Amino acid sequence: MISMGIEDILMHDESLFQNINAFDPDYVPPNYNYRDRQMEAMAMAIRPAISGGQPSNSVVLGSCATGKTTAIRKVFELVEKTTEKVVCVYINCQLHTTRFGIFSQIYKKLFGHIPPETGVPFSRIYDQIMHKLQSDKKALIVALDDVNYLFQSKAANKVFYDLLRAYEEYPGVKTGIFAILSDLEFRYAFDKNVNTVFIPQDITFQPYTYSEIEDILRDRVNAGFFPGVMGDEILELVAMHTYDVGDLRVGINLLRSCGNIAEADASREITEEHFQKAVDSLVSVQISETLKSLNDTEKALLKIISDSDKIFTAGELSELFKEKENVSYATFNRTLEKLEFLRLVDTKFTGKGSRGNSREIILRFNPCDFKL
């Protein structure tokens, strides 16, 4: 291996990347495979709006990194290339959690700039949006990604009501919503006046299979690296790791990280050593980010597990958790399932217990490396 100084790294003009943007989270690949059925369902929901009718509403379901966001962006892009009668707005509800924030994004799409944040009442912004749709005779389709954040901020009912019942005050306005959910445990509930207009179809994104993951990553390799930089053996290692983790974003990040490490090593190709270094660095970051996302109840249960040297059975852990946090068994069970789903713990059946189904709870990471 050739050692490089900081100046060499900064000034070195040879790169393994022909398009480093191919590894960005918002990159939309030209070839988008394995989601034709879901994209067709989205297109069918929007289709009536193209001929002046009312679009259908949809709930788009699927765990993280199953292609929901890319699919919706791709469909929106195709709709706006096909017709001028439909305005499509994608909104990330993790970033925009308020009623004003949501409608500011819609306003920006229609008028080309964000409305003033102060001095202008919401009602005026709303009125301008709806009059614009009325006068232009355009339908509005809004994708609300990670819509559960709107329920957490208590903005969901207002936003859905404002969008879907706009036709009552602004005749001729046609609106539709794609509500995108990644948290499959989340259960949403609307007020009655929203339920009468939000009657969605479900569009489900199943997790990718191993062969699908490998094909998708191969497309990214071909788009992002120069030929010969990553061989099939290393690509298979990345695909296997991605499949085990169950998150395509991890695989795409891993590709970029492998390239960066190989470049820093002044290597013309990515080796297994580069792959292993990339895995070690990404696993640490991934666990840190997952821990930050936990709520107080989930953190409390994980702390009990991580603070003890012993391996608990589910029964022992349940009793201790209920005693410390004063929660029900149902809450304990749901919290444990969430920690297992996030791959922070494993549950292993021992064959013991009254029905032979006692479980041991095993931590999947070294607690000394992370702060809870």
C-alpha positions, 0 to 999 in steps of 0.5 A, spaced: 500 500 500 502 507 498 501 512 504 499 518 502 500 525 505 494 530 506 496 534 500 497 528 496 489 526 498 487 533 497 491 535 490 491 528 487 487 529 481 486 521 479 479 518 481 476 512 482 469 515 481 466 517 474 460 520 478 460 520 485 453 523 485 450 516 483 451 514 491 447 520 493 441 518 497 437 523 492 440 520 486 434 517 481 437 512 477 435 512 469 434 504 470 429 503 476 427 496 476 423 491 480 418 497 482 413 497 476 407 494 479 407 499 484 409 505 480 403 503 475 398 503 481 401 510 483 400 512 475 393 509 475 391 514 482 394 520 478 391 518 471 384 521 472 387 528 474 390 528 467 383 528 464 380 533 469 378 528 474 379 527 481 385 523 483 385 517 488 389 517 494 394 512 496 397 510 502 404 507 500 407 502 505 414 499 506 420 499 510 426 503 510 430 503 503 425 499 499 424 504 493 418 508 495 421 515 495 425 513 488 418 511 485 414 517 487 419 521 484 420 517 478 412 517 477 412 525 479 417 526 473 414 522 468 407 525 470 410 532 469 413 530 462 407 528 460 402 533 462 401 540 464 395 539 467 398 536 474 402 539 479 406 534 483 409 536 490 414 531 494 415 533 501 419 530 506 415 530 513 421 529 517 424 536 515 417 540 514 412 538 520 408 544 521 401 546 517 405 552 514 411 548 512 407 543 508 403 549 504 410 553 504 413 547 499 406 547 495 407 555 494 414 554 492 412 549 487 407 553 484 410 560 485 417 559 484 419 561 491 418 560 499 412 565 502 414 570 507 415 566 514 412 572 518 407 578 517 403 573 512 397 569 515 396 562 513 389 563 510 392 568 505 398 563 503 392 558 502 388 562 498 393 564 493 395 556 492 388 555 491 386 560 486 392 559 482 390 552 481 383 554 480 385 559 475 391 555 471 386 549 471 391 544 474 390 538 479 395 538 485 398 531 487 402 531 494 406 526 496 407 526 504 413 522 505 414 519 513 407 522 514 407 519 521 411 525 523 405 530 521 401 526 527 407 527 532 406 534 531 399 534 531 398 537 524 396 531 520 388 532 520 389 540 519 393 538 513 389 533 510 383 537 511 386 543 508 388 539 502 382 534 500 376 539 502 379 545 498 374 543 493 368 546 497 371 553 498 374 553 491 370 549 486 374 545 480 380 544 485 382 537 484 387 534 489 390 528 491 395 525 497 400 520 497 401 518 504 408 514 505 409 510 511 416 507 513 414 505 520 410 499 519 408 499 526 405 506 526 397 506 526 394 513 524 387 515 525 384 521 522 378 526 525 371 524 522 371 530 517 378 527 514 375 520 513 370 522 509 374 524 503 381 520 505 379 513 502 386 511 500 388 505 496 394 501 499 401 500 495 405 496 498 413 495 497 416 489 499 423 488 501 428 487 496 431 480 495 438 478 495 438 478 487 435 484 486 439 488 491 445 485 487 443 488 481 441 495 484 448 495 487 451 493 480 447 499 476 450 504 482 457 501 481 457 501 473 454 509 474 459 511 479 465 508 478 470 507 472 470 500 469 474 495 473 474 499 480 470 494 483 470 486 481 464 482 482 467 478 488 467 485 492 460 487 489 458 480 492 460 482 499 457 488 499 450 485 497 451 480 502 452 485 507 446 489 505 441 483 505 443 481 512 442 488 514 436 489 510 437 496 508 439 498 501 441 505 503 447 501 507 449 498 501 449 504 497 453 508 502 458 502 503 460 503 495 461 510 496 465 509 503 469 503 499 471 508 493 473 513 498 478 508 502 481 505 496 482 512 493 486 514 500 490 508 499 492 510 492 489 504 489 486 503 483 481 498 485 477 496 491 480 490 495 477 486 501 481 490 506 478 496 503 471 493 504 472 491 511 474 498 513 468 501 510 464 496 514 467 497 520 466 505 519 459 504 517 456 499 522 459 504 528 455 510 524 449 506 523 448 504 530 449 511 533 444 514 528 439 508 530 440 509 538 439 517 537 432 515 533 429 511 539 424 514 544 425 514 552 421 507 553 426 504 548 432 507 550 430 505 557 429 497 555 435 497 551 439 500 557 437 495 562 439 490 557 446 493 556 447 495 563 447 488 565 452 482 564 447 477 564 443 474 559 436 475 560 430 471 558 424 475 556 420 473 562 426 476 567 426 482 562 419 483 562 418 483 570 424 488 571 422 493 565 415 493 568 418 494 575 422 500 573 418 503 568 411 501 570 409 499 563 404 493 561 406 487 558 404 489 551 408 495 551 414 491 553 413 486 548 412 491 542 418 495 545 422 489 545 420 487 538 422 494 535 429 493 538 429 487 534 427 490 528 432 495 528 437 489 529 440 492 536 438 485 540 437 478 538 432 474 541 433 466 541 429 461 543 432 456 548 426 450 548 425 451 555 419 454 559 412 451 560 411 451 552 418 450 550 418 457 547 422 461 552 427 467 549 434 469 551 435 477 549 442 478 546 445 485 545 448 485 538 453 491 539 458 493 544 455 498 549 462 500 551 462 503 544 456 507 544 453 512 549 445 511 551 
